[in-house]
Amino acid sequence: METQNITLSLPESVLRKVKLLAVRRGSSVSRLLTSAVERMIEEESDYEAARKRQTALLEKGLNLDFRKPASRDELHDR
């Protein structure tokens, strides 16, 4: 996969924490941030797919097997 450099501005305290996290995980800051962004993209994609499935289901409707209600006389033997 081809990569492209970007300039990213982070608060110093956040950058320090990201660098420590990358060291603890045996990774680079770039690899760590790439993984985090890829997870966000996947979650967003999964959410969108689920939303589309549920919207289609709502538009189609569910067969709840409703029948014509019984009349009073049918319910009570007279």
Secondary structure, 3 states (H helix, E strand, C coil): CCCCCCCCCCCHHHHHHHHHHHHHCCCCHHHHHHHHHHHHHHHHHHHHHHHHHHHHHHHHCCCCCCCCCCCHHHHCCC
